[in-house]
């Protein structure tokens, strides 16, 4: 397995509060409160490490409250290459309604990151990468960085032989996909709403989603994955289109399920698996994560069994 490197420029401490029947505007009594190191790339790193990948995590953290991240990386054997700057990493509140399985997010502002700091992150990612490494860039951009800040980062990593999986949205994703050649990511994973935002129109049918994803693949992105919640996901390349899904499972928390899917994609790419195996592993990671709070997977055998059960369709 090739190394997996994750980059999280706008991480967060995730404070998950479980409520049995969340009442808007009312008094809610929490059943359980859990604090986890969070952010898309951090969640991907946690799940990939549980799978057995050699993982390095980098990005930007505030010096004031990095304890949860230090603990997570130590427990999971993740190499910590985060850049520390003055201030506190933001805290995001997740209200997990156990009665209906839905989660409400309250995301707070993050740190301000400048170009010099981004350069240090780029250097850390390069130092951890080698030819064939899979680098996941996850999440939003912090204040201080322009929407096209990821374009030179991806180009630099590509030139070093890394395969970049971009899990971002909005303007940063548009800028990445407007690039060409070495600045294009190897793979992207928008969800349905993010893909609609990208193309600027509703995509109400599977055919519409496939057509939009195929347009991205034809630009040079090797793999486009569109996550569709309970309907599974689409896996589109220039040559083939697959659907993958698992039967509905009971969800303790939906937070991080998409990040777990990205971890499945990245770890499968690191193992040089074909598209169908990538699809099975991706949906299995996502389904396995639903029963847990935080960036954690169950035992590998459980995930492998889910992957075997995945329903694969070819379009």
N, C-alpha and C positions, 0 to 999 in steps of 0.2 A: 504494500500500500504506500502510495506517495504521501508526503506530508500535507496537512491541511492547515492553512493560515487564515485567521479571521481578522478583519479590520472593522472596528466600531468607533466612528468618530463622534457619536453623540449618545453614549451609553446612559444607563439610568439604574438607580436602585429601585427595584420593583417591590412595592408594598402591597401584598395581596390580602384583602379582607373578605372572608367568607360570610355571607349572609343568607339565611334561609327565607327567601322572599323579600327582595329589595323593594322598599317603598319610597318612591320619589317624594320629597317634601316631608317625609315622616321621620320618626325615630327608629333607627335600625340597630339591632344588637348583633355584634359580630360573634360568630361561632369560633373562628380561628383567625389568627393574624400571622402572616409569614413574610419575611423580608428576604429577597434574593438579589444577587447581582444580575442585572438585566441589560437589555439592548440586543438588537438582532444578532450581531456578530458574536456577542458573548453567549447568547442562547445556542447558536449554532456550535460554538466551541464546546459547550458543555455536553451536548448530545453526541457530537462526533467523538469526543473523548470516551464517553460511555460505550460507544461502539468498538473502541480499540484503536482509533486513529492516533497518529502522532500529531498533536495540535499545538500551535502557537497562536496566541491572541495578542493583538496590538490595537492601538487606538489612543484615545485621550481620556484620562481620568483626572478628577480633582484630588489634590493631596489630602483634603480635609476629611474625606469619608470613603476611602478605598478599601476598608476592612473586609466588606462582603466579597469584593472581587478577589482580594488576596486569598481569602479562605477558600473560595470556590476553586481557584486555579490550583491551590495546593492539594485539595482533596482529590481533584480529578487528574492531577498530573499534567496540567496545561502549562506550557512555558509562557510566563508573563513578560511580554515586551511592550506593555502599555507605557506611553509617555505621561508623566505626571506634571500638572500645572497647578497654579494657585487657585483655591476655591473648592467648592463642593460639587460633586457629580449630582445631577438632578435626581429627584425622587418622583417616580410615577406611581399613582395609586390605582390599583385594580380591584374593583368590587365584583367578586365572584358570587353570583346568585345561584346557590346550590339547588334551589327549587325548580329553576327552569334551565339551568346550564348555560346562562348567558353572563357575559362579563362587561362591565362598564369601566372605561378608562378615563383617568384624569391625568394628563401629561403636562408636566411643568417645564419651564424654559431650561435650556442647558447652558453649558459653558461657552465662552467666546473663544474660538480657535483661529489663529492666524496662519498665513502661508508658511512661516518658519516652522511652526509646530507640525503642519501637514508634511513638510519635508522630512522631519524627524520620524514621523510615522511611516512614511514611504521607505526610508532607510531601514527601519526595523523590519518591515514586511519583506524587503529584498533580502536582508540578512537571513531570514528564516526560510526563504524560498529556494528551491532548486528546480532544475528542468523537470517539468511535469507536475510540479506542486499545484494544488488547487487553492486559490485564494478567494475567500468570500468577503465581499464588501457589503455590509448590511446596515440598513437604517437610514435615517435622515441626516442631512448635513447640519452641523452646528452653526450658530451665528458667527459671522466673520469670514465664512468661505462662500465664494461665488457658486452659482448653480453648476458651472462647468468644471468645478474643482476636481471631479473624479476622472475627467478625460485624460489628463497627463498621467495620473496615477495608474490607470488601467494600461495606458501605452507603455509605461515604464515596466510594469509587471509582465506584460506580454512579451516585451523585448528580452526579458530575463528567462523566458521559457515557461512562465506560470500560466495556468488556465484560470481565468477570473470568472467567478459567479457573482453577478450583481443582483442584490435584493434591495432595491430602493424604489422610489416612486416620484411622481410629480416632475418638477423641473430637472432635478439631477438625472433621472432616467431618460427624459427627453434629450438632454444634452449628450448623454452617452450614446444613444441610438442615432443621433444626428452625426456622430463621428464616423470615421471610416478606418479600414485597415487595422493596424495594431491597437487603436484606441477603442475598438469594439470589444465588449466582454465576450467570453466564450459561451456563457449562459446567462439568462435572466429568468426571474420568477415573479412576474406580476400576478396579483389576484384579479378576479373579474373586474372589480371597480377600478383598479389601477390601470388595467388595460383599456378600459373605456375612457378614462381620463387621458391616457396617452394618445389615443386615436381621435378623441374629441367627439365621440358619438356613442349612443347606446349599442350594446352588443347583446341583444336579448336571446339569441339562439346559439346552440353549439356550433352551427355552421359559421355564424358570424364571428365567434371567438376563434375558431380554427383559421378563418381567413385572415384575421388581424394578426394572429400569432405567426402564420406562414409568411406574411409580409415582412415581419421582423427577421425571420429565419433567412429569407432571401436577401436581406441586406448584408448577411455575413455572420450573424449570431448562430452558433452551432446548435444550441438547444434552447428552446423557449418553453417554459413550463408555466401554465396558467392554472392556479389553484382555484377551485370552485366550491370550497366548503364541503358539505355532506355529499356533493356530487362528485367528489374526487378531484382529478386534475387531468389536464391535457398536456401531452409531451410531444412537441412539434420540432422536427428538423426540416432541412430542405428536401429530404427524401421520404420521410414517413411521419405519420401522426398516430399516436396511441392515446387511449383513454385508460385511466387506472382509478380504481376505487375499492374501498373496503366497506362491508356492512356497517351501519351505524353502531357506534360504541358509546357507552355511558361516559360523559365528560365531567371530570371534576373541575377542570379549568381549560378553557379554549386558548388562554394566553400562551403564546409561543408555539402553537401547533404549526403555523406557517414556517417559523424558524426551524422547527424540527424537520419539516419537509426539506428545507434547504440543506440541513445537515445530512439528510439521507441522500440528496443529490450529490453534494460535495464528496461524501465518503465513497459513494459508488463510482464517481469519476476518479477518485484517488485509487480505486481498485481496478480502473480501466474496464468497467462493466459495460455491456451493450445497452441500448436504449430501454428495452423491456425490463432488464434487471434494474436499471436506474429508476424506472417508474415504480416497480414493485417496492424497492427499498424506500423511496421517497414517501409513498402513501403509508407504508408500514411505520416509519419513524413518526409521521404525523399522528396516526391512530394510537400508537403506543404512548405518545406524550400526553394525550387527552386525559389519561387517568392520573396524572401527576402535576403538582404545582412546582414551578421552577424548571430549569433547563436539564431535565433528567429523563433517562430512558430506563425501562426495566432490563432484565437480563437479555443477553444477545439472543438466546434461543427463543424467547418470547417474540422478539422483533422478527426473527427469521420465519417463525410460524405465521405471523401476520403477512409477511411478504409472499409466502406461498399461497395464502388465501386470496390475495388481491385479484380482482376481476379486471382483466386486460382486454381492451377492444382495439381493433385496427380500423382506421378510417381511410 
